[in-house]
Amino acid sequence: MITFKNVEKWYGNYHALQNVSATVKRGEVVVVCGPSGSGKSTLIRTVNRLEEINGGTIEVDGQDIHAKSLDINAFRSRVGFVFQQFNLFPHLSVLDNIIAAPTRVAKVPKDEAISLAHELLNKVGLSHKATAYPGQLSGGQQQRVAIARALAMKPPVMLFDEPTSALDPEMVGEVLSVMKSLAKEGMTMVCVTHEMKFARDVSDTIWFMDKGTLLETGAPDEFFNSPKHPRAQSFLSEIATA
């Protein structure tokens, strides 16, 4: 579903991504972990071109996302993205947040979009909040609405950029549980997260990054029980003693 080949990213003199090559299979859940500043969020943001790359190629569903013929808005509508900060429209109700893209971008009839929005709100446990505004919701509820909004475009792949990092601890579980249910349904997902229990329980593959380099990839059992790279070993031992 996603292929990175020799991807390079610079910010001035800072080498943010260094020769990253990896593949996400259809239906796979990949968790990207590593210390702060390791390039995790930069990497995930290159997938829908929120960050441009300086070298290499990225393909999504067989399409080179830097091809001159690419319609970037049409492409982005097929890649669900959930941000740290929710990014809901504060002046729109929950329902209107969810139907905005399907009706305006995908030209879905409004009644069809509303019907799907109610289904998605039910899926994320918020069917009673359709008429509420973002400011009336907790952080966890806002993030679950953000997930429903991303799903409303029926994307073949979902990207999560530290979706629980802005939440109070008691709200983290409610968001992770929605993500777990998506994983069980076979959604292709790439998640940048510090939630190691989620990574262990839900991912098919762990990618470990440090200093812009993908140092290790493997199944969660392998990674957590016998990491190969010394930097991954020290990262996991620091977490264990934290």
C-alpha positions in Angstrom: 0.0 0.0 0.0 2.9 2.4 0.8 6.5 2.1 -0.4 9.3 4.4 0.7 12.5 4.1 -1.5 15.6 6.0 -0.4 13.6 8.9 1.0 15.6 12.0 2.0 14.4 15.1 3.8 16.4 18.2 4.8 15.5 21.3 6.8 18.3 23.6 5.8 21.4 21.8 7.2 19.4 19.4 9.3 19.1 15.9 7.8 15.6 14.9 9.0 15.2 11.7 7.0 18.1 9.6 5.9 17.8 7.1 3.1 14.5 5.6 4.4 13.2 2.5 2.6 10.3 0.4 3.8 7.0 -1.0 2.8 3.5 -1.0 4.4 1.4 -3.9 3.1 -2.4 -3.7 2.5 -4.2 -4.3 5.7 -1.1 -4.0 7.8 -0.8 -2.0 11.0 2.6 -0.4 11.3 3.6 1.5 14.5 6.5 4.0 14.1 8.4 4.5 17.4 11.6 6.1 18.6 12.8 9.0 20.7 11.6 12.6 20.2 13.1 14.2 17.2 13.8 10.9 15.4 11.9 11.8 12.3 8.7 9.8 13.0 6.2 12.6 12.4 8.2 13.9 9.4 8.1 10.5 7.8 4.3 10.0 8.2 3.7 13.6 7.0 5.5 12.8 3.7 2.9 10.2 2.9 0.2 12.8 2.0 2.8 15.5 1.1 2.3 17.7 4.2 6.1 17.5 4.1 7.9 17.4 0.7 10.9 15.2 0.3 14.3 16.1 -1.2 15.2 12.7 -2.6 13.9 9.2 -3.2 10.3 8.1 -4.0 7.1 7.4 -2.2 4.3 5.3 -3.7 0.8 4.9 -2.3 -1.4 2.2 -3.8 1.0 1.9 -6.7 1.0 5.6 -7.5 4.1 7.8 -7.4 2.8 10.6 -5.2 5.3 13.1 -6.7 4.3 12.4 -10.3 3.6 15.6 -12.2 0.2 14.2 -13.2 -0.9 13.7 -9.6 -4.1 15.7 -8.5 -2.9 16.4 -5.0 -6.4 17.2 -3.6 -7.9 14.0 -5.0 -4.9 12.0 -3.7 -5.2 13.5 -0.2 -8.9 12.7 -0.1 -7.9 9.0 -0.2 -5.4 9.2 2.7 -7.0 9.6 6.1 -4.9 11.7 8.5 -5.4 12.2 12.3 -3.4 14.9 13.9 -2.1 15.4 17.5 -4.3 18.6 17.8 -7.6 17.3 16.4 -7.9 20.2 13.9 -11.7 20.2 13.9 -13.5 23.3 12.6 -14.6 25.0 15.8 -17.6 26.8 14.1 -19.1 23.6 12.8 -21.1 21.0 14.7 -19.7 17.5 15.0 -22.0 16.3 12.2 -21.0 19.2 9.9 -17.3 18.5 10.6 -17.8 15.0 9.4 -19.9 15.7 6.3 -17.8 18.7 5.1 -15.2 16.8 3.0 -17.6 14.1 1.6 -20.1 16.7 0.4 -17.6 19.4 -0.8 -14.7 17.4 -2.1 -16.2 14.0 -3.0 -19.6 15.5 -4.0 -21.5 12.9 -2.0 -25.2 13.8 -1.7 -25.9 15.4 1.7 -28.4 12.9 2.9 -26.0 10.0 2.1 -23.1 11.9 3.9 -25.3 12.5 7.0 -26.3 8.8 7.1 -22.6 7.7 6.9 -21.7 10.3 9.6 -24.2 8.9 12.0 -22.8 5.4 11.4 -19.3 6.6 12.0 -20.3 8.5 15.2 -21.9 5.3 16.4 -18.7 3.4 15.6 -16.6 5.8 17.7 -19.1 5.9 20.5 -20.4 9.4 20.0 -23.8 9.1 18.4 -25.2 11.4 21.1 -22.9 14.2 20.2 -23.9 14.9 16.6 -25.2 18.4 17.3 -22.4 19.4 19.8 -19.6 21.8 18.8 -15.9 20.9 19.3 -15.6 23.3 22.2 -18.2 21.3 24.1 -16.3 18.1 23.9 -13.4 16.6 25.9 -10.1 16.1 24.1 -10.7 12.4 23.8 -14.1 13.0 22.2 -12.7 15.6 19.8 -10.0 13.1 18.7 -12.7 10.4 18.1 -14.7 12.9 16.0 -11.4 13.6 14.1 -11.1 9.8 13.4 -14.7 9.6 12.2 -14.1 12.7 10.0 -11.1 11.0 8.4 -13.1 7.7 7.9 -15.9 9.6 6.2 -13.9 9.8 3.0 -13.6 6.0 3.0 -9.8 6.1 2.7 -7.8 2.9 1.9 -5.1 4.0 4.4 -5.2 5.9 7.7 -2.3 7.8 9.2 -2.1 8.7 12.9 0.5 11.3 14.0 0.8 10.9 17.8 -3.1 10.9 18.2 -3.0 10.6 22.0 -0.1 12.9 22.9 -2.3 16.0 23.5 -4.8 14.1 25.7 -5.1 13.7 29.4 -4.1 10.2 30.5 -7.7 9.1 31.2 -8.8 9.9 27.7 -6.0 8.0 25.9 -7.8 4.6 26.2 -11.0 5.7 24.5 -9.0 6.8 21.4 -6.8 3.8 21.3 -9.8 1.5 21.6 -11.3 3.1 18.4 -7.9 2.6 16.7 -7.9 -1.1 17.8 -11.3 -1.7 16.3 -10.2 -0.2 13.0 -7.1 -2.5 13.0 -9.3 -5.5 13.6 -11.4 -4.6 10.6 -8.3 -4.7 8.4 -7.7 -1.0 7.8 -4.2 -0.2 6.6 -2.7 2.0 9.3 0.5 3.8 10.1 0.7 5.1 13.6 3.3 7.3 15.2 2.9 6.8 18.9 4.6 6.6 22.2 2.0 4.2 23.5 4.1 1.0 23.7 1.3 -1.2 25.0 -0.8 -0.3 21.9 2.3 -1.0 19.7 2.8 -4.4 21.3 -0.9 -5.4 21.2 -2.1 -4.0 17.9 0.7 -3.6 15.4 1.8 -6.2 12.8 5.1 -4.5 12.4 7.2 -2.0 14.4 9.5 0.5 12.8 12.1 2.0 15.1 13.7 5.3 14.1 16.4 7.5 15.5 18.1 10.6 14.0 16.1 10.3 10.8 17.1 6.8 10.1 15.0 3.6 10.1 17.2 1.4 12.3 15.0 -1.6 12.8 11.8 -3.2 11.6 10.2 -6.3 13.0 7.2 -8.1 14.5 6.2 -6.6 17.9 7.3 -9.7 19.9 10.7 -9.7 18.2 11.2 -6.0 18.7 10.1 -5.9 22.4 11.7 -9.1 23.5 14.9 -9.2 21.5 15.7 -5.9 19.7 18.7 -6.2 17.5 20.0 -2.6 17.2 21.9 -1.3 20.2 19.9 2.0 20.0 16.6 0.1 20.1 17.9 -1.9 23.1 18.8 1.3 25.0 15.4 3.0 24.0 13.4 0.0 25.4 15.5 -0.2 28.6 15.0 3.5 29.2 11.2 3.0 28.8 11.2 0.0 31.1 12.9 2.0 33.9 11.0 5.2 33.3 
